[in-house]
Amino acid sequence: MNKKLSRSSKSAFKGIIAIIFVLISAVSSYSMTDVVFKEARPEKDLAEKKNEEAVYVYNPAGKTDPFEPFIAGEEKGVKDFKTEKGGEKSTLLSPEIEALLNELKRPQTELQRIEISSLTLTSIIKGEEKVWAMVSDTKGRGY
């Protein structure tokens, strides 16, 4: 029983043999490079590095306190003004306090008429004695 291989089988077999030969020759031509000896770097002195590091000390002199509000001073506000009459607490307000409340309710400038949520903080300017803030409204006008 002699089986003959077809031409396509023979050419496929030759192609596989050629690929194997190329791969073997490529692997054999790849040689390890010689190991190069390098001198070790000098050791760093860690004690010198610790001495070089400067210790930062915060000096708050002349700087604004980040936890202090920009608008400092006495704030006018409505507190719980109660007077005692016969042991009962009453919420009657004196005429001076009512006048103060009416003054606080009435806007005095154009900026006071604007809702604070519609303002955008543009810049903060620090003078020698005062701190000013510049805000802009939704139309782009600055105050």
N, CA, C and O atoms as CSV, one atom per row, in Angstrom:
chain,resi,resn,atom,element,x,y,z
A,1,MET,N,N,0.804,-1.169,0.000
A,1,MET,CA,C,0.000,0.000,0.000
A,1,MET,C,C,0.855,1.243,0.000
A,1,MET,O,O,1.234,1.791,1.035
A,2,ASN,N,N,1.108,1.613,-1.093
A,2,ASN,CA,C,1.869,2.840,-1.274
A,2,ASN,C,C,0.913,3.998,-1.464
A,2,ASN,O,O,0.175,4.105,-2.443
A,3,LYS,N,N,0.974,4.823,-0.498
A,3,LYS,CA,C,0.145,6.031,-0.630
A,3,LYS,C,C,1.042,7.160,-1.073
A,3,LYS,O,O,2.110,7.396,-0.508
A,4,LYS,N,N,0.610,7.810,-2.038
A,4,LYS,CA,C,1.365,8.945,-2.524
A,4,LYS,C,C,0.718,10.221,-2.002
A,4,LYS,O,O,-0.503,10.367,-1.952
A,5,LEU,N,N,1.599,11.133,-1.618
A,5,LEU,CA,C,1.112,12.424,-1.133
A,5,LEU,C,C,0.801,13.315,-2.324
A,5,LEU,O,O,1.502,13.294,-3.336
A,6,SER,N,N,-0.209,14.057,-2.193
A,6,SER,CA,C,-0.563,14.978,-3.272
A,6,SER,C,C,0.413,16.151,-3.296
A,6,SER,O,O,1.164,16.372,-2.346
A,7,ARG,N,N,0.388,16.881,-4.378
A,7,ARG,CA,C,1.300,18.005,-4.532
A,7,ARG,C,C,1.054,19.068,-3.469
A,7,ARG,O,O,2.013,19.622,-2.932
A,8,SER,N,N,-0.185,19.365,-3.153
A,8,SER,CA,C,-0.489,20.402,-2.154
A,8,SER,C,C,-0.015,19.963,-0.782
A,8,SER,O,O,0.433,20.799,0.002
A,9,SER,N,N,-0.098,18.682,-0.469
A,9,SER,CA,C,0.385,18.184,0.817
A,9,SER,C,C,1.889,18.300,0.890
A,9,SER,O,O,2.438,18.653,1.934
A,10,LYS,N,N,2.566,18.005,-0.215
A,10,LYS,CA,C,4.015,18.102,-0.239
A,10,LYS,C,C,4.464,19.549,-0.051
A,10,LYS,O,O,5.401,19.813,0.702
A,11,SER,N,N,3.806,20.482,-0.726
A,11,SER,CA,C,4.209,21.889,-0.609
A,11,SER,C,C,3.890,22.428,0.790
A,11,SER,O,O,4.636,23.263,1.303
A,12,ALA,N,N,2.821,21.979,1.407
A,12,ALA,CA,C,2.497,22.399,2.775
A,12,ALA,C,C,3.536,21.862,3.739
A,12,ALA,O,O,3.958,22.564,4.657
A,13,PHE,N,N,3.953,20.613,3.533
A,13,PHE,CA,C,4.969,20.000,4.386
A,13,PHE,C,C,6.297,20.734,4.244
A,13,PHE,O,O,6.979,20.979,5.239
A,14,LYS,N,N,6.668,21.085,3.024
A,14,LYS,CA,C,7.904,21.823,2.793
A,14,LYS,C,C,7.832,23.214,3.451
A,14,LYS,O,O,8.825,23.692,3.999
A,15,GLY,N,N,6.684,23.844,3.395
A,15,GLY,CA,C,6.512,25.170,4.009
A,15,GLY,C,C,6.666,25.111,5.519
A,15,GLY,O,O,7.287,25.988,6.120
A,16,ILE,N,N,6.102,24.079,6.130
A,16,ILE,CA,C,6.212,23.922,7.584
A,16,ILE,C,C,7.655,23.682,7.972
A,16,ILE,O,O,8.137,24.249,8.953
A,17,ILE,N,N,8.356,22.844,7.211
A,17,ILE,CA,C,9.769,22.568,7.480
A,17,ILE,C,C,10.578,23.860,7.353
A,17,ILE,O,O,11.480,24.102,8.155
A,18,ALA,N,N,10.268,24.689,6.357
A,18,ALA,CA,C,10.999,25.946,6.153
A,18,ALA,C,C,10.764,26.900,7.323
A,18,ALA,O,O,11.697,27.563,7.777
A,19,ILE,N,N,9.552,26.973,7.803
A,19,ILE,CA,C,9.232,27.849,8.943
A,19,ILE,C,C,9.964,27.378,10.188
A,19,ILE,O,O,10.512,28.189,10.936
A,20,ILE,N,N,9.974,26.067,10.411
A,20,ILE,CA,C,10.680,25.517,11.578
A,20,ILE,C,C,12.170,25.821,11.474
A,20,ILE,O,O,12.801,26.180,12.469
A,21,PHE,N,N,12.732,25.682,10.288
A,21,PHE,CA,C,14.158,25.959,10.086
A,21,PHE,C,C,14.480,27.438,10.373
A,21,PHE,O,O,15.491,27.747,11.004
A,22,VAL,N,N,13.615,28.337,9.905
A,22,VAL,CA,C,13.829,29.775,10.139
A,22,VAL,C,C,13.742,30.086,11.624
A,22,VAL,O,O,14.550,30.859,12.139
A,23,LEU,N,N,12.782,29.501,12.318
A,23,LEU,CA,C,12.635,29.754,13.753
A,23,LEU,C,C,13.829,29.233,14.537
A,23,LEU,O,O,14.306,29.898,15.456
A,24,ILE,N,N,14.316,28.049,14.182
A,24,ILE,CA,C,15.470,27.474,14.890
A,24,ILE,C,C,16.712,28.320,14.649
A,24,ILE,O,O,17.494,28.554,15.571
A,25,SER,N,N,16.899,28.780,13.412
A,25,SER,CA,C,18.083,29.600,13.130
A,25,SER,C,C,17.983,30.958,13.824
A,25,SER,O,O,19.004,31.511,14.234
A,26,ALA,N,N,16.776,31.506,13.962
A,26,ALA,CA,C,16.616,32.790,14.654
A,26,ALA,C,C,16.921,32.644,16.133
A,26,ALA,O,O,17.552,33.519,16.726
A,27,VAL,N,N,16.478,31.541,16.736
A,27,VAL,CA,C,16.731,31.320,18.157
A,27,VAL,C,C,18.204,31.062,18.401
A,27,VAL,O,O,18.758,31.535,19.393
A,28,SER,N,N,18.844,30.325,17.522
A,28,SER,CA,C,20.262,30.015,17.730
A,28,SER,C,C,21.136,31.243,17.487
A,28,SER,O,O,22.202,31.362,18.091
A,29,SER,N,N,20.705,32.165,16.610
A,29,SER,CA,C,21.507,33.362,16.370
A,29,SER,C,C,21.361,34.368,17.508
A,29,SER,O,O,22.205,35.252,17.659
A,30,TYR,N,N,20.318,34.249,18.300
A,30,TYR,CA,C,20.118,35.135,19.447
A,30,TYR,C,C,21.034,34.671,20.558
A,30,TYR,O,O,20.826,33.612,21.150
A,31,SER,N,N,22.024,35.451,20.831
A,31,SER,CA,C,22.958,35.043,21.876
A,31,SER,C,C,22.861,36.020,23.034
A,31,SER,O,O,22.488,37.181,22.863
A,32,MET,N,N,23.197,35.539,24.187
A,32,MET,CA,C,23.172,36.365,25.383
A,32,MET,C,C,24.311,37.367,25.295
A,32,MET,O,O,25.427,37.020,24.908
A,33,THR,N,N,24.032,38.585,25.648
A,33,THR,CA,C,25.096,39.583,25.677
A,33,THR,C,C,25.896,39.390,26.948
A,33,THR,O,O,25.405,38.858,27.943
A,34,ASP,N,N,27.114,39.827,26.890
A,34,ASP,CA,C,27.968,39.687,28.059
A,34,ASP,C,C,27.468,40.598,29.176
A,34,ASP,O,O,26.980,41.700,28.928
A,35,VAL,N,N,27.598,40.125,30.384
A,35,VAL,CA,C,27.180,40.899,31.541
A,35,VAL,C,C,28.196,42.007,31.757
A,35,VAL,O,O,29.401,41.762,31.814
A,36,VAL,N,N,27.699,43.210,31.874
A,36,VAL,CA,C,28.576,44.356,32.070
A,36,VAL,C,C,28.644,44.648,33.555
A,36,VAL,O,O,27.617,44.734,34.228
A,37,PHE,N,N,29.839,44.798,34.055
A,37,PHE,CA,C,30.026,45.087,35.468
A,37,PHE,C,C,30.027,46.595,35.657
A,37,PHE,O,O,30.776,47.313,34.995
A,38,LYS,N,N,29.185,47.069,36.561
A,38,LYS,CA,C,29.126,48.491,36.867
A,38,LYS,C,C,29.556,48.695,38.302
A,38,LYS,O,O,29.255,47.895,39.189
A,39,GLU,N,N,30.262,49.778,38.503
A,39,GLU,CA,C,30.667,50.117,39.859
A,39,GLU,C,C,29.434,50.539,40.653
A,39,GLU,O,O,28.520,51.162,40.113
A,40,ALA,N,N,29.420,50.201,41.916
A,40,ALA,CA,C,28.297,50.573,42.773
A,40,ALA,C,C,28.341,52.071,43.050
A,40,ALA,O,O,29.409,52.670,43.177
A,41,ARG,N,N,27.150,52.657,43.139
A,41,ARG,CA,C,27.074,54.077,43.467
A,41,ARG,C,C,27.493,54.288,44.908
A,41,ARG,O,O,27.312,53.403,45.745
A,42,PRO,N,N,28.041,55.431,45.199
A,42,PRO,CA,C,28.410,55.682,46.595
A,42,PRO,C,C,27.158,55.761,47.464
A,42,PRO,O,O,26.107,56.223,47.019
A,43,GLU,N,N,27.282,55.313,48.684
A,43,GLU,CA,C,26.136,55.305,49.590
A,43,GLU,C,C,25.808,56.723,50.020
A,43,GLU,O,O,26.699,57.545,50.234
A,44,LYS,N,N,24.519,56.996,50.143
A,44,LYS,CA,C,24.077,58.308,50.601
A,44,LYS,C,C,24.073,58.322,52.116
A,44,LYS,O,O,23.691,57.350,52.768
A,45,ASP,N,N,24.502,59.436,52.653
A,45,ASP,CA,C,24.509,59.574,54.101
A,45,ASP,C,C,23.151,60.123,54.516
A,45,ASP,O,O,22.851,61.292,54.273
A,46,LEU,N,N,22.338,59.296,55.134
A,46,LEU,CA,C,20.991,59.697,55.515
A,46,LEU,C,C,20.995,60.709,56.648
A,46,LEU,O,O,20.057,61.497,56.764
A,47,ALA,N,N,22.007,60.710,57.470
A,47,ALA,CA,C,22.076,61.664,58.575
A,47,ALA,C,C,22.216,63.085,58.042
A,47,ALA,O,O,21.644,64.014,58.613
A,48,GLU,N,N,22.968,63.273,56.955
A,48,GLU,CA,C,23.113,64.598,56.367
A,48,GLU,C,C,21.792,65.090,55.805
A,48,GLU,O,O,21.465,66.271,55.919
A,49,LYS,N,N,21.046,64.202,55.209
A,49,LYS,CA,C,19.774,64.599,54.622
A,49,LYS,C,C,18.804,65.062,55.703
A,49,LYS,O,O,18.072,66.029,55.492
A,50,LYS,N,N,18.783,64.405,56.835
A,50,LYS,CA,C,17.897,64.810,57.918
A,50,LYS,C,C,18.282,66.183,58.443
A,50,LYS,O,O,17.412,66.971,58.812
A,51,ASN,N,N,19.571,66.476,58.481
A,51,ASN,CA,C,20.017,67.776,58.959
A,51,ASN,C,C,19.696,68.881,57.958
A,51,ASN,O,O,19.483,70.028,58.352
A,52,GLU,N,N,19.660,68.551,56.673
A,52,GLU,CA,C,19.385,69.542,55.642
A,52,GLU,C,C,17.929,69.982,55.637
A,52,GLU,O,O,17.632,71.114,55.255
A,53,GLU,N,N,17.021,69.120,56.050
A,53,GLU,CA,C,15.606,69.456,56.019
A,53,GLU,C,C,15.320,70.569,57.012
A,53,GLU,O,O,15.629,70.460,58.199
A,54,ALA,N,N,14.721,71.648,56.501
A,54,ALA,CA,C,14.385,72.779,57.363
A,54,ALA,C,C,13.015,72.538,57.978
A,54,ALA,O,O,12.101,72.036,57.325
A,55,VAL,N,N,12.897,72.895,59.213
A,55,VAL,CA,C,11.623,72.753,59.901
A,55,VAL,C,C,10.846,74.043,59.690
A,55,VAL,O,O,11.323,75.123,60.040
A,56,TYR,N,N,9.641,73.936,59.113
A,56,TYR,CA,C,8.817,75.107,58.841
A,56,TYR,C,C,8.014,75.460,60.077
A,56,TYR,O,O,7.352,74.611,60.673
A,57,VAL,N,N,8.083,76.721,60.449
A,57,VAL,CA,C,7.312,77.223,61.582
A,57,VAL,C,C,6.386,78.296,61.043
A,57,VAL,O,O,6.839,79.263,60.431
A,58,TYR,N,N,5.091,78.129,61.268
A,58,TYR,CA,C,4.093,79.081,60.786
A,58,TYR,C,C,4.099,80.321,61.658
A,58,TYR,O,O,3.988,80.232,62.881
A,59,ASN,N,N,4.229,81.487,61.022
A,59,ASN,CA,C,4.187,82.750,61.735
A,59,ASN,C,C,2.942,83.506,61.281
A,59,ASN,O,O,2.918,84.011,60.159
A,60,PRO,N,N,1.917,83.600,62.109
A,60,PRO,CA,C,0.670,84.235,61.685
A,60,PRO,C,C,0.702,85.760,61.714
A,60,PRO,O,O,-0.318,86.387,61.430
A,61,ALA,N,N,1.819,86.372,62.042
A,61,ALA,CA,C,1.884,87.829,62.132
A,61,ALA,C,C,1.649,88.452,60.756
A,61,ALA,O,O,2.321,88.106,59.785
A,62,GLY,N,N,0.703,89.359,60.686
A,62,GLY,CA,C,0.408,90.064,59.444
A,62,GLY,C,C,-0.441,89.287,58.464
A,62,GLY,O,O,-0.640,89.738,57.336
A,63,LYS,N,N,-0.945,88.142,58.856
A,63,LYS,CA,C,-1.770,87.318,57.967
A,63,LYS,C,C,-3.187,87.265,58.521
A,63,LYS,O,O,-3.402,87.360,59.729
A,64,THR,N,N,-4.146,87.113,57.615
A,64,THR,CA,C,-5.527,87.014,58.070
A,64,THR,C,C,-5.781,85.636,58.643
A,64,THR,O,O,-5.198,84.642,58.210
A,65,ASP,N,N,-6.658,85.599,59.619
A,65,ASP,CA,C,-7.041,84.337,60.228
A,65,ASP,C,C,-8.049,83.659,59.308
A,65,ASP,O,O,-9.095,84.250,59.037
A,66,PRO,N,N,-7.791,82.453,58.815
A,66,PRO,CA,C,-8.724,81.815,57.884
A,66,PRO,C,C,-10.050,81.433,58.524
A,66,PRO,O,O,-11.019,81.149,57.819
A,67,PHE,N,N,-10.105,81.425,59.845
A,67,PHE,CA,C,-11.334,81.039,60.525
A,67,PHE,C,C,-12.129,82.251,61.000
A,67,PHE,O,O,-13.200,82.093,61.586
A,68,GLU,N,N,-11.624,83.450,60.758
A,68,GLU,CA,C,-12.308,84.669,61.163
A,68,GLU,C,C,-13.075,85.205,59.962
A,68,GLU,O,O,-12.540,85.215,58.853
A,69,PRO,N,N,-14.314,85.649,60.152
A,69,PRO,CA,C,-15.073,86.167,59.009
A,69,PRO,C,C,-14.458,87.464,58.484
A,69,PRO,O,O,-13.834,88.209,59.240
A,70,PHE,N,N,-14.635,87.734,57.178
A,70,PHE,CA,C,-14.097,88.949,56.588
A,70,PHE,C,C,-14.809,90.186,57.128
A,70,PHE,O,O,-14.193,91.236,57.312
A,71,ILE,N,N,-16.088,90.058,57.377
A,71,ILE,CA,C,-16.849,91.173,57.919
A,71,ILE,C,C,-16.819,91.034,59.425
A,71,ILE,O,O,-17.584,90.265,60.007
A,72,ALA,N,N,-15.938,91.776,60.042
A,72,ALA,CA,C,-15.784,91.684,61.486
A,72,ALA,C,C,-16.493,92.860,62.137
A,72,ALA,O,O,-16.831,93.840,61.473
A,73,GLY,N,N,-16.709,92.757,63.399
A,73,GLY,CA,C,-17.334,93.845,64.138
A,73,GLY,C,C,-18.653,93.409,64.720
A,73,GLY,O,O,-18.998,92.227,64.747
A,74,GLU,N,N,-19.380,94.407,65.187
A,74,GLU,CA,C,-20.663,94.127,65.816
A,74,GLU,C,C,-21.699,93.823,64.752
A,74,GLU,O,O,-21.887,94.611,63.824
A,75,GLU,N,N,-22.347,92.734,64.872
A,75,GLU,CA,C,-23.417,92.394,63.944
A,75,GLU,C,C,-24.744,92.736,64.596
A,75,GLU,O,O,-25.020,92.346,65.730
A,76,LYS,N,N,-25.562,93.476,63.850
A,76,LYS,CA,C,-26.886,93.810,64.357
A,76,LYS,C,C,-27.812,92.665,63.993
A,76,LYS,O,O,-27.835,92.222,62.845
A,77,GLY,N,N,-28.539,92.208,64.917
A,77,GLY,CA,C,-29.454,91.115,64.653
A,77,GLY,C,C,-30.576,91.110,65.663
A,77,GLY,O,O,-30.536,91.810,66.675
A,78,VAL,N,N,-31.558,90.322,65.373
A,78,VAL,CA,C,-32.690,90.227,66.276
A,78,VAL,C,C,-32.408,89.105,67.246
A,78,VAL,O,O,-32.231,87.952,66.851
A,79,LYS,N,N,-32.368,89.447,68.507
A,79,LYS,CA,C,-32.200,88.428,69.525
A,79,LYS,C,C,-33.538,88.246,70.223
A,79,LYS,O,O,-34.500,88.973,69.972
A,80,ASP,N,N,-33.571,87.294,71.073
A,80,ASP,CA,C,-34.810,87.012,71.785
A,80,ASP,C,C,-34.947,88.016,72.926
A,80,ASP,O,O,-34.426,87.805,74.022
A,81,PHE,N,N,-35.668,89.131,72.647
A,81,PHE,CA,C,-35.869,90.152,73.670
A,81,PHE,C,C,-37.114,89.794,74.465
A,81,PHE,O,O,-38.235,89.917,73.972
A,82,LYS,N,N,-36.914,89.366,75.652
A,82,LYS,CA,C,-38.040,88.971,76.493
A,82,LYS,C,C,-37.951,89.713,77.815
A,82,LYS,O,O,-36.878,89.851,78.401
A,83,THR,N,N,-39.049,90.163,78.249
A,83,THR,CA,C,-39.100,90.822,79.561
A,83,THR,C,C,-39.950,89.976,80.475
A,83,THR,O,O,-40.898,89.316,80.050
A,84,GLU,N,N,-39.594,90.014,81.718
A,84,GLU,CA,C,-40.360,89.239,82.686
A,84,GLU,C,C,-41.413,90.129,83.324
A,84,GLU,O,O,-41.096,91.197,83.847
A,85,LYS,N,N,-42.632,89.700,83.283
A,85,LYS,CA,C,-43.737,90.408,83.929
A,85,LYS,C,C,-44.487,89.395,84.766
A,85,LYS,O,O,-45.162,88.512,84.237
A,86,GLY,N,N,-44.369,89.525,86.041
A,86,GLY,CA,C,-45.101,88.635,86.934
A,86,GLY,C,C,-44.704,87.190,86.772
A,86,GLY,O,O,-45.538,86.303,86.950
A,87,GLY,N,N,-43.435,86.919,86.434
A,87,GLY,CA,C,-42.984,85.547,86.302
A,87,GLY,C,C,-43.194,84.987,84.911
A,87,GLY,O,O,-42.616,83.952,84.580
A,88,GLU,N,N,-44.006,85.638,84.081
A,88,GLU,CA,C,-44.239,85.164,82.718
A,88,GLU,C,C,-43.305,85.891,81.758
A,88,GLU,O,O,-42.977,87.059,81.969
A,89,LYS,N,N,-42.890,85.217,80.733
A,89,LYS,CA,C,-42.029,85.843,79.738
A,89,LYS,C,C,-42.899,86.399,78.621
A,89,LYS,O,O,-43.789,85.723,78.105
A,90,SER,N,N,-42.622,87.639,78.263
A,90,SER,CA,C,-43.389,88.303,77.230
A,90,SER,C,C,-42.453,88.646,76.074
A,90,SER,O,O,-41.266,88.884,76.295
A,91,THR,N,N,-42.960,88.673,74.867
A,91,THR,CA,C,-42.142,88.998,73.698
A,91,THR,C,C,-42.417,90.419,73.218
A,91,THR,O,O,-42.229,90.714,72.038
A,92,LEU,N,N,-42.856,91.297,74.103
A,92,LEU,CA,C,-43.084,92.688,73.732
A,92,LEU,C,C,-41.741,93.368,73.506
A,92,LEU,O,O,-40.805,93.192,74.286
A,93,LEU,N,N,-41.654,94.149,72.426
A,93,LEU,CA,C,-40.407,94.810,72.082
A,93,LEU,C,C,-40.492,96.290,72.430
A,93,LEU,O,O,-41.553,96.902,72.306
A,94,SER,N,N,-39.397,96.852,72.856
A,94,SER,CA,C,-39.358,98.276,73.184
A,94,SER,C,C,-39.360,99.086,71.891
A,94,SER,O,O,-39.039,98.544,70.833
A,95,PRO,N,N,-39.712,100.362,71.950
A,95,PRO,CA,C,-39.739,101.198,70.733
A,95,PRO,C,C,-38.369,101.318,70.057
A,95,PRO,O,O,-38.294,101.404,68.832
A,96,GLU,N,N,-37.285,101.326,70.842
A,96,GLU,CA,C,-35.956,101.419,70.228
A,96,GLU,C,C,-35.643,100.162,69.414
A,96,GLU,O,O,-35.066,100.229,68.329
A,97,ILE,N,N,-36.035,99.035,69.961
A,97,ILE,CA,C,-35.768,97.772,69.267
A,97,ILE,C,C,-36.634,97.667,68.018
A,97,ILE,O,O,-36.173,97.182,66.984
A,98,GLU,N,N,-37.884,98.117,68.104
A,98,GLU,CA,C,-38.747,98.097,66.922
A,98,GLU,C,C,-38.202,99.013,65.836
A,98,GLU,O,O,-38.270,98.678,64.653
A,99,ALA,N,N,-37.664,100.163,66.224
A,99,ALA,CA,C,-37.069,101.072,65.244
A,99,ALA,C,C,-35.847,100.422,64.586
A,99,ALA,O,O,-35.638,100.548,63.379
A,100,LEU,N,N,-35.052,99.731,65.394
A,100,LEU,CA,C,-33.883,99.029,64.859
A,100,LEU,C,C,-34.305,97.924,63.892
A,100,LEU,O,O,-33.678,97.740,62.849
A,101,LEU,N,N,-35.360,97.193,64.234
A,101,LEU,CA,C,-35.856,96.139,63.343
A,101,LEU,C,C,-36.365,96.723,62.031
A,101,LEU,O,O,-36.103,96.166,60.965
A,102,ASN,N,N,-37.084,97.833,62.096
A,102,ASN,CA,C,-37.575,98.467,60.875
A,102,ASN,C,C,-36.415,98.957,60.012
A,102,ASN,O,O,-36.473,98.888,58.784
A,103,GLU,N,N,-35.358,99.455,60.663
A,103,GLU,CA,C,-34.178,99.900,59.920
A,103,GLU,C,C,-33.483,98.728,59.239
A,103,GLU,O,O,-33.008,98.850,58.110
A,104,LEU,N,N,-33.427,97.598,59.927
A,104,LEU,CA,C,-32.798,96.418,59.341
A,104,LEU,C,C,-33.628,95.832,58.207
A,104,LEU,O,O,-33.067,95.282,57.259
A,105,LYS,N,N,-34.935,95.938,58.282
A,105,LYS,CA,C,-35.804,95.382,57.245
A,105,LYS,C,C,-35.762,96.215,55.970
A,105,LYS,O,O,-35.939,95.676,54.877
A,106,ARG,N,N,-35.529,97.520,56.092
A,106,ARG,CA,C,-35.555,98.421,54.945
A,106,ARG,C,C,-34.189,98.414,54.256
A,106,ARG,O,O,-33.188,98.760,54.884
A,107,PRO,N,N,-34.125,98.022,52.962
A,107,PRO,CA,C,-32.839,98.070,52.259
A,107,PRO,C,C,-32.370,99.511,52.100
A,107,PRO,O,O,-33.162,100.404,51.799
A,108,GLN,N,N,-31.089,99.724,52.305
A,108,GLN,CA,C,-30.562,101.078,52.242
A,108,GLN,C,C,-29.812,101.341,50.942
A,108,GLN,O,O,-29.799,102.478,50.472
A,109,THR,N,N,-29.200,100.349,50.360
A,109,THR,CA,C,-28.450,100.547,49.119
A,109,THR,C,C,-28.929,99.546,48.078
A,109,THR,O,O,-29.688,98.621,48.366
A,110,GLU,N,N,-28.454,99.767,46.857
A,110,GLU,CA,C,-28.830,98.849,45.779
A,110,GLU,C,C,-28.279,97.448,46.040
A,110,GLU,O,O,-28.928,96.449,45.728
A,111,LEU,N,N,-27.092,97.386,46.609
A,111,LEU,CA,C,-26.481,96.096,46.905
A,111,LEU,C,C,-27.282,95.330,47.948
A,111,LEU,O,O,-27.354,94.102,47.893
A,112,GLN,N,N,-27.883,96.038,48.894
A,112,GLN,CA,C,-28.678,95.366,49.918
A,112,GLN,C,C,-29.986,94.834,49.356
A,112,GLN,O,O,-30.595,93.944,49.950
A,113,ARG,N,N,-30.430,95.364,48.218
A,113,ARG,CA,C,-31.678,94.873,47.610
A,113,ARG,C,C,-31.464,93.563,46.853
A,113,ARG,O,O,-32.418,92.830,46.593
A,114,ILE,N,N,-30.238,93.277,46.506
A,114,ILE,CA,C,-29.938,92.074,45.717
A,114,ILE,C,C,-29.885,90.869,46.645
A,114,ILE,O,O,-29.345,90.937,47.750
A,115,GLU,N,N,-30.449,89.781,46.180
A,115,GLU,CA,C,-30.417,88.528,46.939
A,115,GLU,C,C,-28.974,88.028,46.992
A,115,GLU,O,O,-28.293,87.991,45.968
A,116,ILE,N,N,-28.515,87.650,48.162
A,116,ILE,CA,C,-27.102,87.275,48.328
A,116,ILE,C,C,-26.741,86.028,47.527
A,116,ILE,O,O,-25.582,85.860,47.148
A,117,SER,N,N,-27.697,85.163,47.264
A,117,SER,CA,C,-27.401,83.945,46.502
A,117,SER,C,C,-27.142,84.243,45.026
A,117,SER,O,O,-26.597,83.395,44.318
A,118,SER,N,N,-27.522,85.437,44.546
A,118,SER,CA,C,-27.285,85.773,43.145
A,118,SER,C,C,-25.967,86.508,42.943
A,118,SER,O,O,-25.635,86.861,41.812
A,119,LEU,N,N,-25.209,86.748,44.003
A,119,LEU,CA,C,-23.922,87.432,43.899
A,119,LEU,C,C,-22.791,86.419,43.783
A,119,LEU,O,O,-22.853,85.324,44.342
A,120,THR,N,N,-21.749,86.812,43.041
A,120,THR,CA,C,-20.558,85.985,42.883
A,120,THR,C,C,-19.368,86.756,43.428
A,120,THR,O,O,-19.155,87.912,43.063
A,121,LEU,N,N,-18.598,86.130,44.293
A,121,LEU,CA,C,-17.409,86.765,44.843
A,121,LEU,C,C,-16.346,86.835,43.753
A,121,LEU,O,O,-15.901,85.812,43.233
A,122,THR,N,N,-15.940,88.076,43.412
A,122,THR,CA,C,-14.975,88.280,42.341
A,122,THR,C,C,-13.560,88.394,42.879
A,122,THR,O,O,-12.644,87.743,42.377
A,123,SER,N,N,-13.382,89.225,43.903
A,123,SER,CA,C,-12.039,89.380,44.459
A,123,SER,C,C,-12.123,89.863,45.895
A,123,SER,O,O,-13.155,90.359,46.346
A,124,ILE,N,N,-11.017,89.707,46.600
A,124,ILE,CA,C,-10.884,90.192,47.966
A,124,ILE,C,C,-9.658,91.087,47.988
A,124,ILE,O,O,-8.572,90.679,47.574
A,125,ILE,N,N,-9.837,92.313,48.474
A,125,ILE,CA,C,-8.751,93.284,48.510
A,125,ILE,C,C,-8.448,93.589,49.963
A,125,ILE,O,O,-9.336,93.964,50.728
A,126,LYS,N,N,-7.184,93.424,50.339
A,126,LYS,CA,C,-6.790,93.657,51.721
A,126,LYS,C,C,-6.016,94.956,51.787
A,126,LYS,O,O,-4.971,95.102,51.152
A,127,GLY,N,N,-6.538,95.906,52.564
A,127,GLY,CA,C,-5.843,97.161,52.794
A,127,GLY,C,C,-5.053,97.079,54.085
A,127,GLY,O,O,-4.927,96.016,54.692
A,128,GLU,N,N,-4.525,98.224,54.494
A,128,GLU,CA,C,-3.755,98.230,55.732
A,128,GLU,C,C,-4.642,97.974,56.946
A,128,GLU,O,O,-4.247,97.276,57.880
A,129,GLU,N,N,-5.842,98.547,56.920
A,129,GLU,CA,C,-6.725,98.405,58.076
A,129,GLU,C,C,-8.008,97.647,57.761
A,129,GLU,O,O,-8.618,97.072,58.662
A,130,LYS,N,N,-8.426,97.635,56.505
A,130,LYS,CA,C,-9.707,97.026,56.155
A,130,LYS,C,C,-9.524,95.954,55.089
A,130,LYS,O,O,-8.510,95.898,54.393
A,131,VAL,N,N,-10.532,95.115,54.989
A,131,VAL,CA,C,-10.586,94.099,53.941
A,131,VAL,C,C,-11.876,94.328,53.163
A,131,VAL,O,O,-12.958,94.374,53.750
A,132,TRP,N,N,-11.764,94.474,51.832
A,132,TRP,CA,C,-12.923,94.688,50.992
A,132,TRP,C,C,-13.124,93.475,50.101
A,132,TRP,O,O,-12.179,92.764,49.759
A,133,ALA,N,N,-14.378,93.258,49.736
A,133,ALA,CA,C,-14.699,92.183,48.803
A,133,ALA,C,C,-15.412,92.789,47.608
A,133,ALA,O,O,-16.249,93.677,47.767
A,134,MET,N,N,-15.088,92.316,46.419
A,134,MET,CA,C,-15.773,92.763,45.215
A,134,MET,C,C,-16.652,91.624,44.735
A,134,MET,O,O,-16.194,90.495,44.561
A,135,VAL,N,N,-17.940,91.942,44.521
A,135,VAL,CA,C,-18.894,90.940,44.066
A,135,VAL,C,C,-19.503,91.411,42.756
A,135,VAL,O,O,-19.496,92.604,42.454
A,136,SER,N,N,-20.027,90.475,41.982
A,136,SER,CA,C,-20.729,90.825,40.752
A,136,SER,C,C,-22.073,90.114,40.744
A,136,SER,O,O,-22.215,88.995,41.238
A,137,ASP,N,N,-23.066,90.807,40.163
A,137,ASP,CA,C,-24.404,90.218,40.110
A,137,ASP,C,C,-24.554,89.403,38.831
A,137,ASP,O,O,-23.590,89.220,38.087
A,138,THR,N,N,-25.766,88.915,38.579
A,138,THR,CA,C,-26.001,88.057,37.416
A,138,THR,C,C,-25.863,88.818,36.101
A,138,THR,O,O,-25.622,88.210,35.058
A,139,LYS,N,N,-26.016,90.151,36.141
A,139,LYS,CA,C,-25.872,90.960,34.926
A,139,LYS,C,C,-24.422,91.322,34.650
A,139,LYS,O,O,-24.109,91.852,33.584
A,140,GLY,N,N,-23.535,91.043,35.596
A,140,GLY,CA,C,-22.120,91.332,35.408
A,140,GLY,C,C,-21.673,92.636,36.036
A,140,GLY,O,O,-20.500,92.996,35.935
A,141,ARG,N,N,-22.578,93.352,36.680
A,141,ARG,CA,C,-22.189,94.602,37.333
A,141,ARG,C,C,-21.455,94.300,38.626
A,141,ARG,O,O,-21.838,93.406,39.381
A,142,GLY,N,N,-20.401,95.053,38.869
A,142,GLY,CA,C,-19.602,94.841,40.066
A,142,GLY,C,C,-19.990,95.785,41.184
A,142,GLY,O,O,-20.409,96.917,40.941
A,143,TYR,N,N,-19.850,95.315,42.405
A,143,TYR,CA,C,-20.137,96.117,43.599
A,143,TYR,C,C,-18.984,95.989,44.557
A,143,TYR,O,O,-19.009,96.582,45.635
